[in-house]
Amino acid sequence: MLPQLVLISLLGLTWTTVTGLPCTQTFPSQPPPSTVNSVRPSDVAVLSSIGLHMHSTELSMVVSRLRELMTLFNPALISPLSDETNLYASHFAQQSTLVEQAKEVSLYLQNNQVIDVDRDWKLVLLFVQVDQLCACKQQQVQSVIQAAVEEVDRAVQLLHSQLKRTIISIALWDGEHDTFQHKMCPCMETNSEGEIRLLRALMTHSLQESLDELMVKKRWYGDRDDFTVTLQDKPFVTDLSTVASGKPFSESEATQQTDKLMVQMWTNLLQPTVGQDNTEDNGKIITLPCPTEDRPFLRTEGNSPSYHHSDVSPLLHPFTGTEMSCEDFSPSASTPTSVHELRPGDIKVVAAVGDSLTAGNGIASSQNNILDVLRQYRGLSWSIGGDENLTTVTTLPNILKLFNHNLTGYSIGMGKQHTPQAFLNQAVAGAKSKDLPSQVRALVERMKKDSRINFESDWKVITVFIGGNDMCDHCYNSLLYSVENYVRNVRESLDYLHKEVPRALVNLVEPLHIIPLREMHMDTSIKCPTWLVNILCPCVILPKPKSKALEMLEDLNRSYQRLLRELVESSQYDTRSDFTVVLQPFLREIIVPRLPDGLPDRSYFSADCFHLSQKAQTLMARSLWNNMLEPLGNKTTKQDFTVDVDLKCPTKTSPFFRTYNNSNYTYAGPSPTPGPIQNWGSDFSCVDLAPSDAVPTSVHKLRPADIKVVAALGDSSTAGTGAKAKNLFDLNKDYKGVSWSIGGDKTLETVTTLPNILRKFNPSLKGFSRGQGPIQKGFNMASPGAKTSELPAQVQALIKAMRQNKEVNFEKDWKLVTIFVGGNDLCHYCLDQNNLSPTNYSHNLMLSLDILYKEVPRLLVNVVTILQIYQLKTVKRNTLGCSLLQRTSCPCVINPLENSPELEEIKQINHKYQAEIQYLISGDRYDGKEDFSVVLQPFLENSFIPHIGKGEPDPSFFSLDCFHISERAHSEMAIALWNNMLEPVGRKQAYNNFTYDRSKIHCPSEASPFIFTKINSLPSPPVITTTSSSPTPTIPVPKCPSSMPVWVPVAVGIVSLLAGITVAWLLLSCTQSWRNKVERGEKMKGTGF
């Protein structure tokens, strides 16, 4: 019982199931071990750390939790981190080196009288922090890594000379993904987001490999039986969702992230066992591995030999040239005027835009040189490279050079997009579709300025290939990487080329089918650096087989491909004879190359098993060329990397590059334009509409049909102010009947509101508001302009109205109240900072909830997170209402300049409001009654204003003043709120998805028919299991009756904890060796490091 209780305390997980402990192998060795290869976790008397610095907040938390976990094996464990807070901030505030910290640790251990420095076993964690490394150019990376390795070597050698009975565990930490690295390394700001991510990931991997080589070279410093060094097999990398989406972790997410990293660290310290890598399931179940009977020790190279990078065999350089046996290489007799009569020999200029596959990252890198993937081999790039000639390097330009020796535009050698040798290869490593318009503009500018190009007369082939990186990050920001945004970005780029570039054939290459990439990372025997690709492409590699996440990826991938086809089929780029866009679909299906033993052939990939090698790029160049010669409607749609592709030749009957015109192909035409939207209603498809068999007594068993009364509190957003305004005079009218959380006008089919959804379940619902003004307001107590300080008064008015309403049974009817407030507080924060502080915001909300908790029976409260209000600055119209009224309504957000200190302060206060509200509700303040619950609905936490063009917010979501929301936005908020209510706490969607779709309303499921609360979101009580080989009997967890007072389990838990501590103390006291340790631990409490 004691280890389980302590475990829950140290993890701090609110919604995560933990299995694995208590372990059976928790007793120390008898006699104590004499060699490093037989040290158990319980033999460790001292735990110390090196490599923390003043910015290592998260790492300090991870180490602290590891120390707490290890005390389950040795309660007398001595650690400098035990009770001190910010220990290293004082000692290492000047960013002391690893060697200096090693000296500090050595002196501390030798001078501490509680520690027997010669006999006690010591575990030293040595962290190398990637965020402290700075390399602005690829040439500098190797020297920076070498310097870091040398510093580790010096620190280890110092410890080796000073300490006995010591295991040093080295780990790379790549966790502080904030502005700190930019402060340490200001030159990073000149690189794109994708380039920084790639550089940091590959630098981490290269450093890991270099440290591994050091361990092998030094034989793990194991010239004595009582000393060794181990290298944890993969770095600690925090969840990249915050990097990809630009959104900070919530408090609960940050806690869960810390726990996962601690589990990874603990797992790496133990001897590996079968299935050890399976440490999580959908992020909700964490398994803590135990030492087993046959593998009970801390991992060392002596007891658990590991795979080493230096064991990799170098790849043989593949043959990448191509023979071409065409008969006719001649151009047209005279320069053609039509793109539909364009021969290969007529092409004078080649160009390309895209991502790292076009930039050429790692094309010629050897399998054992991961750092070389940073190098951009643009001269070898499949669609634009021009190194050497076709007999040695197969690329589209090298094929075209056989037809026209004066071809220009291709890239040669190595370098980034802005270098002269890149020429018209303007692809950028890490680029996503949102980056494509800027690449296209840079490309056109280069074309116009270069004297080698006759911009008006020369025929050009431009290859566009983008989308892989969008799919790699889509799960972190599904709105940013939505199908609509993807095709919008591509359309904007093609529109620009169509407008600006004469005489051009554009190859639009379909995004590849990316899921087969997963096959490189499913079998560990391939030795691919999967943890590295998890950083570069998490949304493709991380989903489990047959999971919903994988289905969503497949749908997104196919939708990207389909919408590009529809874009070209619209014929909008065939309005003149000298320009066309041709879709080249050869990557629609991918066949992964395999070795004779059936494993994927790694030789087609670069060292990172993500970027493609020259072998694969050769086949892509051949396939692109062949696609260009194939007629529309009969193009190859599969890239089979197992088949050697021969180059096709133009024929006398078909001498031209194929377009819709010379293929006798008829475009399908644009998709039919949908008719005007008549209303903002929704379709409803739920089947099970029945209430509970008997009226529930617990809020955690509440079905939608059980709700009898609805109410709402807040400001103009709930009052419906200006929602249906047709002119400026209507802006002061409150259209309460269409209010998202409380309106009840008409029916769901024409007006989407939360009550109209609930009326499908219970037609007798009471409390919703109708029409306009106060006459039929029902229990809509919201007031335009209200701040949070006015909320308690609204609560009192609501309670009074409910009690007085004869249609409401105040004691027995189940009620649903929605609270949304805080926008006006933020809008006027700069004018009254004291009264509108985040603390006061939380306090006023707490007072209101306290009143409801005390006075209202049978109540479920929705509290909707305050939105990110600074985005209102982007909502603009050239009208009097928007230019004047918006500033009046929200001066502290609208008036400050972009990037001004005032606006940055508002953003910070906004985040603090969100944090305060989450802190208030995530506690147990309102958990004492079975018929009351408060649930935070976070769909506005990461707000997103839909756009209709580049930087232009969709005005249909706002009223005429560009401040109050329109009926359309009310409809979208109602759907988002309802769907949030049907999502478990901890797994709710924390962003809005404001796209018009009448079928977005979710339904309760048979398995989860209730509205989710904190309690019914918890998983079923788990059966405690261990990964130990010794069987442990399972103990069924009894279910308490719902009428049990809430203090009973709390009291039982406290008594059990005290009893467990007492029993553990008595057991420990019986063993003489342990008594000495405990006494020394007691003396240690007064010491510090």
N, C-alpha and C positions, 0 to 999 in steps of 0.2 A: 504493500500500500504506500509506504513512504516514497520509494523511488518514483512511483507513478505521479504522486502529488507534486513532488519536487520538479518532475519533468514538465508537467503542465505549467507550473510557475515559471520555469526558466524559458520555455518556448514563447510564452506570451501569445499563443495563437488563439484567436477568437473563434474562427470557423474552420479550423483544420483538424482532421482526425490524425492522431499520432499512434503508430503501432511500433513495436520493436522492443520496448522496455516493459518490465524489468528484465535484465539479463541474468543468466545463471552463472556466467564466468566472471564474478565480481570480486573474488577473493585473491589476495596477493600470493605470489609464488612462495612455496616452502621447500627448501630454503630460498632466500632471495637470489635472484638471477646473478650470474657472474659475467654473462656476455650480453651484448646488445641484441642478439637475435632471439632471446627468450624473455624479453621484458613485456609483461602484461600491463594494460592500462592501470590496474590497481597497484602495480609496483612503482608507479611514478610518484615521487614525493614532491617534486618542484616543477611548476610550469612557468615558463618565462617567454617573453616575446621581444623580438628585435625587428625594427623596420616600420614601426608606427610613427606617424608624425601628427602635427596639430590639426591637420585637415582630415585625418582618418577616422571620422566619426563612425561610419558604418563598420569599418574593420574592427574598431575598438569594441563595438557591440558584439560582433561575431566572436571575437576572442573571449570576451567576458562570458558569453553564453557557453562557449566550449569549456571554459574553466568550471562553470557551474555543473555541466554535464559530467565532467571528470571527477567531481567530488562525490558522485554516486558510486564511483569505484574506490575512491580513497577520500573519506571525509576529512582527513587531516592534510589534504593537499595544500601546499604553500605556493602562493602566486602573488607577485607584486601587484597584480590587477585586482586583488580580492575585494577591497572595499573602497579604494581610492577612486575618486572621479577625476577625469581629466588629468590623469597621472602624467601622461606623456606630453601634455601641453606645456607643463612647467619644465620638464627635464629636456625636452627636445624641441622647444619652441623655435630654436634657430635652425631647424632642419638638419640636425647632426647626422653624420654619415653612419653607415652600417658598422664600420670599424669602431667609431666612437661609442655607439650604443653597445657593441659587443664588449668593449672595455667596461662600460658601466655595469652591464649584467654580470660580468666575471667578478668584478670587485664586490658587487652586492652579494653574490652567492658565497664568496670566500669570507666576507666579513660578517655575515649574518650568523649569529651564534646558535640560532634555532636549527639551522641546516647543517647536516654533516656532509660537507662538500665532497669528501672522498668516498662515502658509502651510499649516500642517497642517489637514486636514479633521477635524472633531470631530463625534461623534454623542453627544448628551445625551439620556438616557432620563429623562423626568419623570413620576413616578408620583403619581397622586391616589388616596389610600387611603380607600375607602368606610367601612372600619371605624373611622375617626377622626371620622366625621360623626355627629352626634347630633341627632335630631329626634323628640321624644316625641309631638307632635301634628301632624296634617296641616297645620295653619296654619303651623307652623314650618319645614316642609320647604323651601318656596321660598326663604326667607331663608337657610337653611343652604346650599343649593345656590348661591345668588347669592354668598355669602361665599367659597365654595370657588372659584368661577369667577374672582372678583376677585383672589384670592390667586395663582391660576395666571397671570393676566394680568400682575400685578406682577412675578412671578418671570421670566416670559418677556421682559418689557420690560427688566429688568435685564440678562439675558443678551444681549439684542439690542444693548444699548448698550455692552457690554464685549467681546463676542467676534465674530470674523470667521470665515468658512468653517465654519459650524456648522449642523447639522440637529438640531432638537429634536423628539423623538417623544414625544407625550403619550399616556399609557395609564392607564385606570382599573384599579385592583387591588381585587378583592373576594374576597380569599383567606383571610384569617385568621378562619375560622369557629370561633372558640373563645369562651372567656369574656371575652376582652379587650374586646369591644364592650360587654358588660354592665358592665364596670368603667368604661369611658369613658362609658357611657350607662345609668346604673342604672334610669332610668324604663322601659327596655325590658322589665324583668322583669314589669311589670303587663300587658303584651300577651300574647296567646296565641301559640303557636309559629307558626301559620299567618299571623297578622297581622304578626309580625316578619318572616317570610320575604317576604311581599308588599310590606311597606314597604321593606325593604332592596333588593329587586329593582327596584321602581319608582323608588326614589331613585337607584339606580345608572343606570338607563336615562335618567332625567330629567337627571342630571348629564352623561351622555354627550351628550345632545342640546344642553344648554346650552353645553357646550364646543365642540360643532360650530358652533353659532350664533356663538360668540366668534371661531372661526377664520374664518368667512365674513365677519364684520363687520370683522375686522382684516386681511383678505386674507392670512391665514397669515403675517403679519408679513414679507411678502416684498417690502419696498420696496428691498431690495438683492439683487443676484444671488448673493451668497455667504451668505445667511441665510434659513432658512424654518422653519416649524413644521408638523408633521403630527399628526393625531389618529388613533390606531389605531382601526379601525372597530368594534371591539367590546371590551368590558371583559374582563379576565382573571378568570374565576370558577372557583374550584376545584370539584372533584367534590362534588356535594351528597349523595352516598350516606352520608357520615358524619353529615350533619345529619338526613337523613330517618330513618336507622336508629339514630342515637345511638351508633354504634360507631366507634371510631377506626380509621384506616388501619393496615394492617400496614406493616412497613418497606418491603417490595417494592412495595406499592401506592402508598405515599407517594413512592417514587423514580419510579415510572412516572408519577404525577401531575405531578411536577416536570418531567419530560421533555416531557410533552404541552404544558405551559404554555410551556416554552422554545421548542418547535416553533411554537406559535401566535405567540409574540413575533417569532421569526425570519421567519415567513411574512408577518406584518404589515409588517415593515420593507422587504420586497422589492416591486418592482413586481408587480402582480397578473398572473397568467397563467391560461389556461384550465385548469380542473380543479384549481386551487390549493387549494380548500377541502377536497379529498378527502385529508385528512392522516392518516386512521386507518382501520383495518378491524378491527372487533370488538375494538378495544383492543390488538391484538397486532402490528399492522404500522404502523410510523410512517414516513411519507415526508417526508424533508427536501427542500423545494423548492430548486432552484438558480436563480441568475440565468441568463437565457437570452440567446442571441445578439441577439435583437431587443428584449429587455427586460432589460438587464443592470444597471440602476441601483437605488439605494435609492428607495423610493417617496416622491414629493412630490406636492403638488397640481398642480404644473406639468407633470410627466410622466405622471401617472395621476389625472385628475380623478375625484372620488368622488361618490357619491350623498349628498345633504344633506337632513336632516330639514326644513329650511325650504322645500324644494321641494314638499312635500306640499300638495295642494289640500284645503281644508277640506270636510267633508261637509255637504251640505244637510240641515237638520233634517227628518227624515221625518215624514210624517203618521202619528200613532200613536193617533188616536181611532177609535171604532167606533160604527156605528149599530146600534140594536137595535129591531126592528119587531114585538116580541111583542104579543099582544093581552091576555093575562091576566097581570097582575103581582101579583095578590092573594095573601095568605097563606091558611092554612087557617082555616076558620070558628072553630075553637077550637084552642088550642095542642096539637099532637099529642103523644101519649105514646110513639109508636113511631118509631124512626129510619127505618123502611121506608115511612112516610107523611109524609115531610118535604118540604115545598115550599120553593122558594128564598125566598119571603117570610117563612118561619118562622125563618130564620137571624138571630140577634141578635148573634153574636160570630164574628169570624174570627181565626185565629192561624196561625203558621207557624214551622217550625224548619228548619235546613239550613246551607248554606255561603254563599259570596259571591254565587252566582246568586240567592239569596233575600235576602241582605243588601243587594244592589243595587249592588255595586261597579262603577263606571264606566258605568252605564246611559246617562247623558246626556253622557258625556265626548266631546269632539270628537276626531277622528282625530289631530290634532297636539298633543294635551295628555295625554301619557302619565301625568303625575303625578296627574291628576284621577281616575285609576282607583282611587286610594286612597279617594276620596270614596264613601260609601255612600248611594246614592239610594234609601232605603227606601220613600219615597212612590211610587216608580215600579215597585216590584218586582211581578212578574207575579202572584204568588199572595197578596200581602198588602198591597201599596201602596194608598194612598187619596188621593193628590194629585188636586186638581181634580175632574173627573167623566169619565164614559165618552166624552163627545164629544171630549175632548182626550187622555186617558190611559186606555189599556186595561189593566185589572187585574181579577182576580177580585172584590175588594171593590167596585170601581166598577160592575161588572155587578150585584152583589148589592144595591148601594144603590138601583138602580131598583126593586127589589122591596121593600126595607125602608129607608126614609130614616133610621131610627134605628140602623142597623148600627154596631157599635163593634169595637174591637180592631185595626183596620188601622193601619199606620204612615204617617206623613207626613214630608215634608221629608227631611233628611239627618241622619246621626249613627250612633253605634254602638248595640249591642243594649241597653245599660243606660240610654240616654237616654229621657226621657219620650215624645218623638215616635216612638220605635221601637215603643212600646206592646207588642203581643203578637207582634211580629216579633223572635224571639229567635235568629235565624240569626247565625252568627259567620263572618266571612271566614276562609278557610283551614281550616274545620272538616272533620273526618273522622268516620266513623261512631262512633269511640270517644268523640267529644265529644257525641254526640246525647243520651245519658241525662241529662247535666247541663243541656243546653238545655231538655229536656222538664220537668225539675224546676223550673227557673227560670220557665218559662212557666206552669205550674200555680200556682206561688206568686203570680205577678202576677195571674192570674185570680181567685184567692181573695181577694186583698187589695184589688182595685179596686172602688170603690163603684158604678161604672157597670155592673158585671156582676152579675147574679143567678146565682151559680155553680150553684145547684141547678136553677133553672128555665129559664134561657136555653139555646136550642139553639146549638151551636157547630160550625163547620167548621174543622178543623185540618189543614193541609197539611204533609206530611213529605217532604223531598227531600234525599237525601244519597248520597254514594258516589263522586263525581267525583274528589275529592282522594285517596281511598284508591287508586284506579286510577293516579293520577298518581305515586304513590310506591311502588307494590307491588313493583317490581323491586328496591328497596333493602331491603325487609323483608317477604318473602313470607309469613312467619308472622303478623306483626302485622296485615297487610292481607289475610289469607286469607279465603276465602269463609265459613268457619265463624265467624271473628271478626266479619265484617261482619254476617252475619245474626243473630249473637248480640247485637250492639249494637242493631240495629234491634228485635229481639224484646224486649230489656229496656226499650226506650223505649215500645214499644206496650203492653207489660204494665203499665207505670206509668200510662199514660193510661187504659187499660182499668180499672185498679183505682181511680184517683183522680177521673176526670172523668165526671160524669153528662151525659146528653143531648149526645152528640158524634158527628159523622160525621168520620172521619179519612180524608183523601185520602193514600194512600201512592203517591207518584209513582215509577215505576220509574227507576233510574239511566239516564241517557241512553247511547246507543251512542256512545262517545267517540272511536272511531278516525277518523271523518270529520273531526275537528278537525285531523288531520295535513295535510289538503289545503290548509289556509291557509299551510302552511310548506314546501310542496314546490316552489313556483315563486317565485324571488326577485323577480320583477317585481311581485309583490303588495306588496312592501316591508313585510312584517310583521316585527316584532322577534323573530325566531326564537330568538336567543340568550337573550332574556328569558323566553320560554315554556319553553325548556329548563330554566330554573331553577324555574319554577312547576309544570311538568308533565313532568319528564324521561322518565318511563317510557312516556309516550304518544308524545312527539315524537322521541326519540332512536333507537328501534329501526329497523333497516333494513327495506325492503320484503321480504316473504316470509321474514323471519327467524324463528327459533324464539322470540325475545323477543316479536315481534308476534303470533305464534300464541298464546302464553301470555296476552297481554293480551286478545285476543279471547275466549279461553276464560274468563278471569276475569270479563270484562264480562258475558258471557252467563250465567255462573253466578250473579253477583250478581242479575241479573234473574230467573233461574229460581227461585232460593231465596226471593226475596220472594213470587213467585207461590205457591210451596208453603207459605210461612208463612201467607198469607191463606187459601189453600185448606184449611188445617187446621181452619178454622172455630172456632179457639180464641177469637176476638174477637167471637163472636156468641152469647154465653151469656146475654145479656139484651137486652130490646127497645129500650133507649135508647142503644145503642152499637154501632157497626160500623166496620170498616176496609175500605175499597174500594181495590183496586189500580187506578191510572190509568196505562195503558201507552202513552200517545201518544208517548213518547220512545224506544220500543224500537228503532225504525229512524229514521235521520236522513238527509234528502236535503239536501245542501249547496246553498245558493242560488248561482246563477252569473250572470255578466254575459253580454251577447251574444257576446263573444269567447271564452266558455268558461271564463274564469278565475273562481275563487270570488269572490263579492261581499263585499267587506270591510265594507260598510256595516251588515251584521248583527252586527258585532263592535265591541267597544270599541277604544280606541287600542292595546291590547296584543295584539289578535288572539287573545285567550283568553276574556276575559269577554264577555258578550253586550250588545249595544246595545239601546236602547229599541225599535228596529224588531223585533228578534228576540223580546224580552220580550212585545211586543204579541201576536205569533203564539202564543207559549206560553200566555198568559192565555186566548186564545180557545180553544185546543185543550184546556186543562184544563177549562174550562167545558163544552165539548161532550162531553168524556169523562164528566163527571159526569151528563150527561143520557142517555148511551148505556147500554143494558142490558149486564149482564155476559154475556160470551160473544160480544158483538158490538161491542166497543169499538174505536175507531181505534188502531192500533199504530204509526202512522208519522207523523212530523212532517216534512212537506215544506215547507221554507222558500221554495220557489219558487212556492207556490200561496197565494193570498189566501183565508183561512179566514173563512167567515161564521158568525155566532153562531147556534146552535140555540135554539129556544124550547120551554118546557114545553108539552105539548098537553093537551087535555081527557082523552084516554085515558091519557096518561102525564104527570101533573102533578108527579110526585115526582122527587127525586134517586134515581138507580137504585142499588139494593143487590141482594145475592143474592136476597133474599126477593121484592122486587117485580119482579125480572127472571125469576122462575121458574127460577132457576139453582141447580143442585145442586153443592155443593162436592165436589171429588175426595176430600176427607178427608185426614187426616194420612198421611204416608208410613208404610208398614208398619214397625213397630218390629222391628229385627233381634233375633234370638234371642240368648241369652247366649253369650259367647265361650267356647268349650270349651278352647282352648289358645292359645299365642302362636307357633304355627308360621307358615310362609310358603309361598306357592305359588312354583313354580320353572318358568320358561318358556324358559330358555336352550337353544339347539339345538346349537351347536358346543361339544362337551365334550372334544374330543381334545387330547392333549398335543402338544408339538413333535415333528416327525418324528425328530429326534435330540435327545438330552438337551442343552439349551443350555449353553454355557460362559459366557455373559454374563447377568448379572442383568437387563439391559435388554431381553432377549429371552425373558423368563420368562412362560409362560402359566399360568393357574390350575392346570391339570392336571399341570404339571411339579412342583408342590410335593408333597414326600413327607412332610415333618415340620412340625408346628406346635408352638409353645411360647409361653409368656406370662410376663411379669414384672409385679409391681405390688403393690397392696394389696388391701383387702377387696372393692373393685369387681371385681377380676379373680378373687379367691378365691371369689366368689359368696356372701359372708356374708349370711345372712338373706334370701336371694332368694325363698325359698318358705316363709318363716316363717308359721306359723298362730297362734303364741302367743309370749309373751316368752321362753320357754325355748328356742325355735327360733332366736332372734336370734344366738346364738353358733355356730350350725352353718354350715359352708361347703358350699353347694350348687354344687360345682365343675362338675357336669355341665351346668348351664344357663348357665355363665359366657359372656358375650357373645363373648370373643375366643379362648376355648380349650375351652369345654364341648363334649361330644359325646354327650349323652343322646339316646336314641331317634333320630328322623330330623328332617329339616328341616320336614316337614309338621306336626310337633307341637312342636318346640323349635327356635327360630331362634338359631343361633350361627354364628360364622365357620367353624369346622371342619365343621359340618353343611352349609354352603354348599359348601365346598371338596370335601367327600366326594361331591357330585354330579359333580364333575370327576374325582376320584381316590378311588374307594371304598377303596383300600389306605392311606389317609392314616394317619400315626402321630403320637402325642404328645398327643392331646386327652385331657381328663379326663372321668371319668364319676362319676355318683352323688354321694355326700356323704362328706366327710372325706378323709383323706390316702391311703387304700388304692389308689384308682384315679386318682390325681391326674395321671398322665402327666407331661408337661413343664410343668405349671402350677406355677411356683415362687413365685407370689404369696403374700403373708403378710398377714393382717388387721392393720391398724394400722401397716403398714410405711411408713417415710419414705424419701426419696430416698437418704439415707445408707446404707440397707441394700441398695440396688440392686446394687452391685458383688458383694456376697456371693451374691445370688440368681443373678447371671450365672455366677459360678464354680460354684455348685451345678448350674446348668443344663448347663454344658459337661461337667461330670463325669458327670451322668446320661446325656447323649447319648452320650458316649464308651463308657459301660459297657453301653448298651442294644444287645443283639445284633441287634435288628430294624432298627437304623439304621446305614446306611453313612455314617459321619461325614464322610468326605472327598468322597463323590460325590452324596449326596442333597441336593436343594434344600430349604432350611429357611425357615420364616417365623416370626419372633418379634415379638410385639406387646408394647409397653411402655406402661403407663399408670400414672403415679405422681405424687404431689405434693399430693393432697388433704389428707393428714394433716399435711404440712408447713405448709400454710396454716391448718389448723384449730388448730394449736398454735404458730403463729408468735409470738403475743404473749407466750408463755411462754419462748421461747428464740430471740430475734431474731437473734443472731449466727450460730448454727449453722444456722438455717433461712432465711438470707438468700437472695435470688434468685441471688446469685453462687455460693453453695454448692450451691443446687439445680442450677444449670447444671453446676457442677464435678463433682458426683456422677454426673450423667447422662453427662457426657463420659467419666469414668473407666469407666463401664459399657460405653459404646459402643466405647471404645478397646480394651477386652478382647475384645469380640465381633469387632471389626475385625481384631485381631491373631491370634486363635486359631480362629475358626470359618470354614471355607470354605463357599462357596455359600450365602450368607445374605442374605435381604431382611428389613430391620427396619422395622416400623411403630412410629413414636412418635406417640402420640395426645396432642394438646394438652390441657393442664390446663383444666378447665371454669371458668366464672365461679361460684365457690363461694358467694359472698355471697347468691345467690338461695335458698339453703337456708333462710334466715330466713323466707321466705314460706310454707314447708311446715309446716302446723300441723294438729294434731288434738287434740281434747279427751280425750287418753288419757294414762295414766301413761308409756307408752313414749315418746311424743313430747315430753311436757313435761319429762321428766327425762333420758332417755337421750340425746336429741339434744344437750342442753347439755353432757353429759359427753363425748360423742364429738367435738364440734367447738366448744369453748368460745370460741375467739377470733373465731368468726363469729356464733354464736348469741347470746352474752351481751351484746355491745355494743348500745346503743340505736340506732334508726334515725337516720341523719344525724350520728351521733357521730364525733368525730375518729378514734376507734379503728376504726370500721367503714370510714371513708374510707381509712384507712391500709391495711387489708386489701385493699380494692379496688385500690389502687395497686400493692401487692405482687403481687396476682393478675395484673395486667397485666404487671408486670415479669417474673414467671415465664414468661408467654406469650412475651414479647419475647426473653428469654434462650434459651428453647428454639428459637425460630425462628432466632435469630442463630447458634446452634451448628450447626444442621442445614443452614442455607442456604449455609454456606461450603463449602470444598472439602476439609475435613479427612478425609472418608471417601470421597473420589472416586478414590483411588489404586489400587483393585483392581477388576478387571472382574467379579468374582463377588461383590461386596458393595455394598450400597446401603442408605442410611437415608432413609426418606420420612416427612415430617411429615404426619399426617392430621388436618386442622383442624376436623372437624365439631362439636367442642365449644367452639371458640374463642369463639363468640358464643352462649352457652347460652341456652336458652329452656325454662322449665318450663311444660308445657301446663296450661291452666286449664279448669275446668268451670263457672265462674261468675265474676262480677266479683271479682277479687282472690283467688280461691280455687283454689290449685293442685290438680291432679288427684292424689288420694292413691294411685291405682292404680299410679303409677310408683315408689312408695317402700314400703319394708318398714314394720313396725310401729313402728320407732323414728324414723321420718321423717328418717332419715339414710342408711341403706344402701338400695340400689336394688332394686326388685322384679324378678321374672322378666320382666314386661312391659317394663321399662326395658332389661334385658339384651337382649331381642329387638330393640328399636329401635336400641340401640347397635351391635349386630352388623350390622344392615342398613346403618346409616350408615357404619360402618367399611368394609364391603365396597364400597359405592358410592363412597366416597372413593378406594379403591384403584384403581377403574376411571376416575378423573378425572385429567386431566393436572395436574402440579405447576404452580401459579400460577393454575389455574382450578378448584380444588377447592371444594366447598360448605363454607363456614366456619360453618355453623349446623346445628342438629339439626331434623329435621322429624318430631317424635314424634306422629304421627296413625296410628290403626290402619288398616292396609291390607295385606292378605296379598300384594299384587302389587307391592310397592315394590322388589324386588330387581332391580338392573340386570344386563345381560349384556355380556360382551366383544363388541365389534363385529368384523366382518371386516376393517375398515380399521385397528382398534386392538385386536388380540387379546391384547396383553401387559398385565401389571400395570404401571401407570405409575410411572416413576422420574424423577429430575431430567433424566437424559440423554434418555430416549425421549419426554419431554414437549416437547423442543425441536422447533420446526418444521423441515421439511426445509431443507437449505442453500439460501438464496435466491440468485437471480440478481440481481446488483447492477445496478440501473437508475437512471437520472437523469431529472429532469423537464426537462432542458435540450433544446433543439431539435437539438443536435448528437448524432448517434448514437454510442453507445459500445459497443464489442464486448463481448459477455458472456464471462465466463471460467468454465468449468465447475470445480466444486470436487471434487477427487478424494476418494474415500472411503478412509480408512485401514483396514487390516485390524484386526480386533478384538484381535489379539495385540500390536499396537504398544504399547510402554511409554508410560505417561501423560506422562513427562517430555519425550518427543520433540516433540509439538506445542507444548509450553510453550517449549522451547529454540528451536525454529524461529521461534515468534512473537517471542521476544526478539531473536534475530539479525536477523529481518526489520525489526523496529522500529529497531534500531541502524543497519542499513543504510539504511533510509529516511531517518532523521534525517541521516546523513552525506551522502547524495545531495542532500537538500533544502538542506543548508548550503552545499555546493559550488555549487549553482545560484544560490543567493541571493548568494553571494560574488562571482559573476561580474558582477553588475549594480551599478554604482557607486551609484545612488540608493538601492538597498536596503541597500548596505553601511553607508551613513550612518545609516539607520534602525536597523539592528541594533546599531550601536555605541551609539546613543543609548539603545536598549532595555537594553543591558548596564549602562549608567550608572544607569538607572532602578531597577534591582533593589534598591538601597540606600535608596530614598526611600519615603516613606509619605504618606498623605493623612489 
